[in-house]
């Protein structure tokens, strides 16, 4: 059962988390605002639009820096308790460090789950709106550049693929369609059509020609006014240019994108690693709390300055190692599992050892 001592510990933690999130979040926003100031002035951006932009930008801050906020909050709140000898008093009453750490670890797991849900289901549509404001309203770039896509190549399955010269995303129409079927490196059939339309969840080719080849000499030729193409599973959204990067997609969209790359024969190593990182990164919240508790609970080494310096050091070390492993995984220099989970496993082991060696 949750006791008063747990409420007391968590109350201090959540107050600190709120203050840290607001203060550091505002610092990050101000730094970005200084970088964007020239665009705001040159393009005469309204104050209301700037406010809207930074509301969405705040969502980006939460996605990327929430584990850092939790790390600093746990260090600050626990070090203050240790500095005032409250941790020592709790131990004198018979509470071990494990028991004191328990509510923090349970809340850290809940926050990790919440961070995962936020990243995958709340952040992606908000980030899309953020990018639209930045590209089309602040930087004044034309939306037409995203309406038309040229030189499309997609594989339906091995030996079966199609090309489009131009595709209009808004009208769901493509021009100069060619569908190729091959077997044993020989062309079996080619379908050509000047127009293809996506209608009722199905592609339709108009006024085209089907040429079939049997052997080296025999060829059949037929025309059609309308031909449905159920084998093409790509949607207009799959063919459209993406404002956001694949790693910023929700987990379901990213899985669809990876399947699309598999069908088209495109590279997807980076995206596969990013998919697993979507599971691994939110768990950072739990790992850093596990690591911070024994570090901050020592009254001789506690304090705001020490906690802040420790938090910055852990943050820098984590993100540097995270990027190094991620880049090595992208280039396939290390196994994908190490690239995705290595940093969390390392910090978890260090945190566990530190916890076991700490004064109980």
NORNOR-V639540 format. One record per run of one state. SS is the DSSP state (H for helix, E for strand, C for the rest). FROM is the first residue (numbers start at 1). LEN is the number of residues. Records with the same first field share a line. If there is no record, write none. Layout:
# NORNOR-V639540
SS = FROM-LEN + FROM-LEN
This chain:
# NORNOR-V639540
C = 1-3 + 43-4 + 84-2 + 93-4 + 139-4 + 147-1 + 158-2 + 169-4 + 184-2 + 200-2 + 215-3 + 229-7 + 240-6 + 249-2 + 265-4 + 297-2 + 302-2 + 331-5 + 358-3
H = 4-39 + 47-37 + 86-7 + 97-42 + 143-4 + 236-4 + 246-3 + 251-14 + 269-28 + 299-3 + 304-27 + 336-22
E = 148-10 + 160-9 + 173-11 + 186-14 + 202-13 + 218-11
